[in-house]
Amino acid sequence: MNQKVADTYCSKKRSRLDNQDTDELSIKRVLARVEALEGKCVRLETKCKYLENRLHETQSHQQQQQPQAPSVANEFVSSIISHIDSKFHRLDTSINSKLHDLDHSTRWLEALHKNQEWKYGAPTIPISYWVSRGFDEEYVQAADSFLEDLETITCAMRRGECNDSYVHLGFGERFDEIDNAYLVYDVVMQRHWTEFVDALGQYQWHLNRSSVTDDDSTFIVSDVQIPSELCYLLERNLPNNHFKRITFQNNQFGRFGISLAIKCIEKNPKLIEFMVSENAIEAEEDAKRMCQAVNNHPTLEIFSVKRSCDAFGHDIMCSIMHDECKLECIDLPGNSIRTNGSRHIADFLAKNPPLRELTLEDNLLDDDDAEAIAEALKTNTNLKTLILRGNLITKRGEDALQKVLADYTSLNAAAACNHTCTVYLNDSSSSTIVDESPDPRMNRGEKIYSILSIQAGALNANSLGSTVSSLPVALESIQKYAKYSLEKKNAASRHHHAPALSIVYDIIRNKAPELYSPNNELAKDTSFDDILPCVSGE
């Protein structure tokens, strides 16, 4: 058994050394490339100086010979110099980029060399300590398991083995039946947290080097109390790590923690997704600073504040919903948002921003808000998901949203609906207005087909126009959308859907009754078997 452990250790050691050799070779290649680019820049500078001298001599000669005549040669040489300057600038930018990458690679390699003999220094906390503090058996086991995970993640970051760039420190999921349970901070854990933060400081060189292609680098700390002393400790290194996705959930950290969270936005230019959940934002100044950081961020796409801001929820929403907003997802559930008659949400959506998902569930929106939002959706073609569950919206508001997303009163009304958005009003499927296909044309066709199906037995000669020339278009639409049925989710599922052939039969019977005449030669020579493949698309 000991031999097997030794072999495993040696194998890992050789693997790390091989990785070091690869990194060293990569650095040598980068250095060689940088030296070549620097030499090219020197030659270009020499050429530029030579051309500038020639230009000066040419200008002096022309002024002596023809002071007033325009010089074609002068313009030609100027264009050459301008071209060389532009090329020199591009090379300079490329060199700076290579040097930046080289700096990160060098620092990461230095950290790897330094950490080969590093050992985790925090002492083991005996279970008896937690028992003496009065915690029950389930909590004690969860705390011990959490500290083991903290040590594992710390060692992985130190040694460059955290390849998936996913750091998740969670505590609450270790409980089966207790909601919102969190790990209480204890001074005895300070050494463990110090080891973790120091590892973050070295891990940033690996993360920043790989973040160009790694869109899933994630940092999550959930159900772990973060008091002020731990906030100060994390501030040393966490904001400088360019994780693409950061989540703080149920951390009981007050203003110090909010400040830490905001710095993670301000100092991370590559952040894509940011979430604060169940962490109270109690100061208006903090709410404004967070919104300013979000609005100024160059890459942020997803912003989420969940059940954290009862006092300033509406202010946060209005601050980030502005004309220059580039967010693709805004998630603000459970923040006591009440508009008091303001049309800010509707006005924002009516301008068709790039927003694709908006979650406002468990707030205080009412029927007036629903009607205003419904009106805005008439001109919005980007929003894909709107979640309004748990608000004060009654049947009046539901009907307004239903009408703008799925109006089955007529073909024109159905065609004029919003065909891109799905609205969730409550947990029951009957109050979910669904546009199932990502293609708006398909959704539009489904709604039209639904009306034709519902009204198949009552179609008349004026339903689709006054001439038989409209028949090919109608039949083509029926054939195309017959396979898309709304009976699973849409409100039209309450009605019976006629099959495609039944719709075709009713339309042709009313539009072209002569086709059904016993004296019609086409009717005599054409059997049902001849028509079926044409209608079914076979």
PEJO-V990483 format. One record per backbone hydrogen bond with DSSP energy under -1.0 kcal/mol. CO is the residue of the C=O (numbers start at 1). NH is the residue of the N-H. If there is no record, write none. Layout:
co-><CO | CO>
nh-><NH | NH>
//
This chain:
co-><1 | 2 | 3 | 4 | 5 | 6 | 7 | 8 | 9 | 10 | 11 | 12 | 13 | 14 | 15 | 16 | 17 | 18 | 19 | 20 | 21 | 22 | 23 | 24 | 25 | 26 | 27 | 28 | 29 | 30 | 31 | 32 | 33 | 34 | 35 | 36 | 37 | 38 | 39 | 40 | 41 | 42 | 43 | 44 | 45 | 46 | 47 | 48 | 49 | 50 | 51 | 52 | 53 | 54 | 55 | 56 | 57 | 58 | 59 | 60 | 61 | 62 | 71 | 72 | 73 | 74 | 75 | 76 | 77 | 78 | 79 | 80 | 81 | 82 | 83 | 84 | 85 | 86 | 87 | 88 | 89 | 90 | 91 | 92 | 93 | 94 | 95 | 96 | 97 | 98 | 99 | 100 | 101 | 102 | 103 | 104 | 105 | 106 | 107 | 108 | 109 | 110 | 111 | 126 | 127 | 128 | 130 | 131 | 136 | 137 | 138 | 139 | 140 | 141 | 142 | 143 | 144 | 145 | 146 | 147 | 148 | 149 | 150 | 151 | 152 | 153 | 154 | 155 | 156 | 161 | 162 | 165 | 167 | 169 | 171 | 172 | 183 | 186 | 187 | 189 | 190 | 191 | 192 | 193 | 194 | 195 | 196 | 197 | 198 | 199 | 200 | 202 | 203 | 204 | 205 | 206 | 207 | 210 | 210 | 213 | 217 | 217 | 218 | 219 | 220 | 221 | 222 | 223 | 227 | 228 | 229 | 230 | 231 | 233 | 234 | 234 | 238 | 241 | 244 | 244 | 245 | 246 | 247 | 248 | 249 | 251 | 253 | 254 | 255 | 256 | 257 | 258 | 259 | 260 | 262 | 263 | 268 | 272 | 272 | 273 | 274 | 275 | 276 | 277 | 283 | 284 | 285 | 286 | 287 | 288 | 289 | 290 | 291 | 292 | 301 | 301 | 302 | 303 | 304 | 306 | 308 | 312 | 313 | 314 | 315 | 316 | 317 | 320 | 322 | 328 | 328 | 329 | 330 | 331 | 333 | 337 | 339 | 343 | 344 | 345 | 346 | 349 | 356 | 356 | 357 | 358 | 359 | 361 | 365 | 366 | 367 | 368 | 369 | 370 | 371 | 372 | 373 | 376 | 384 | 385 | 386 | 387 | 389 | 394 | 395 | 396 | 397 | 398 | 399 | 400 | 401 | 402 | 404 | 410 | 411 | 412 | 414 | 422 | 423 | 424 | 428 | 429 | 431 | 433 | 439 | 440 | 441 | 442 | 443 | 444 | 445 | 446 | 447 | 448 | 449 | 450 | 451 | 455 | 460 | 467 | 468 | 470 | 471 | 472 | 473 | 474 | 475 | 476 | 477 | 478 | 481 | 486 | 490 | 491 | 492 | 499 | 500 | 501 | 502 | 503 | 504 | 505 | 506 | 507 | 508 | 512 | 513 | 514 | 517 | 520 | 521 | 522 | 527 | 528 | 531 | 532 | 533>
nh-><5 | 6 | 7 | 8 | 9 | 10 | 11 | 12 | 13 | 14 | 15 | 16 | 17 | 18 | 19 | 20 | 21 | 22 | 23 | 24 | 25 | 26 | 27 | 28 | 29 | 30 | 31 | 32 | 33 | 34 | 35 | 36 | 37 | 38 | 39 | 40 | 41 | 42 | 43 | 44 | 45 | 46 | 47 | 48 | 49 | 50 | 51 | 52 | 53 | 54 | 55 | 56 | 57 | 58 | 59 | 60 | 61 | 62 | 63 | 64 | 65 | 66 | 75 | 76 | 77 | 78 | 79 | 80 | 81 | 82 | 83 | 84 | 85 | 86 | 87 | 88 | 89 | 90 | 91 | 92 | 93 | 94 | 95 | 96 | 97 | 98 | 99 | 100 | 101 | 102 | 103 | 104 | 105 | 106 | 107 | 108 | 109 | 110 | 111 | 112 | 113 | 114 | 115 | 129 | 131 | 132 | 135 | 134 | 140 | 141 | 142 | 143 | 144 | 145 | 146 | 147 | 148 | 149 | 150 | 151 | 152 | 153 | 154 | 155 | 156 | 157 | 158 | 159 | 161 | 163 | 165 | 218 | 220 | 222 | 174 | 175 | 225 | 189 | 190 | 193 | 194 | 195 | 196 | 197 | 198 | 199 | 200 | 201 | 202 | 203 | 204 | 205 | 207 | 208 | 209 | 210 | 211 | 213 | 214 | 215 | 244 | 245 | 167 | 247 | 169 | 249 | 171 | 183 | 231 | 232 | 233 | 234 | 235 | 236 | 237 | 238 | 241 | 243 | 272 | 273 | 219 | 275 | 221 | 277 | 223 | 226 | 257 | 258 | 259 | 260 | 261 | 262 | 263 | 264 | 266 | 267 | 271 | 301 | 302 | 246 | 304 | 248 | 306 | 250 | 287 | 288 | 289 | 290 | 291 | 292 | 293 | 294 | 295 | 296 | 328 | 329 | 274 | 331 | 276 | 278 | 281 | 316 | 317 | 318 | 319 | 320 | 321 | 322 | 325 | 356 | 357 | 303 | 359 | 305 | 307 | 364 | 342 | 347 | 348 | 349 | 350 | 352 | 384 | 385 | 330 | 387 | 332 | 334 | 392 | 370 | 371 | 372 | 373 | 374 | 375 | 376 | 377 | 379 | 422 | 358 | 424 | 360 | 362 | 398 | 399 | 400 | 401 | 402 | 403 | 404 | 405 | 406 | 418 | 414 | 415 | 416 | 417 | 386 | 433 | 388 | 431 | 432 | 425 | 423 | 443 | 444 | 445 | 446 | 447 | 448 | 449 | 450 | 451 | 452 | 453 | 454 | 455 | 458 | 463 | 470 | 471 | 474 | 475 | 476 | 477 | 478 | 479 | 480 | 481 | 482 | 484 | 490 | 493 | 494 | 495 | 503 | 504 | 505 | 506 | 507 | 508 | 509 | 510 | 511 | 512 | 515 | 516 | 517 | 520 | 524 | 525 | 526 | 531 | 532 | 535 | 536 | 538>
//
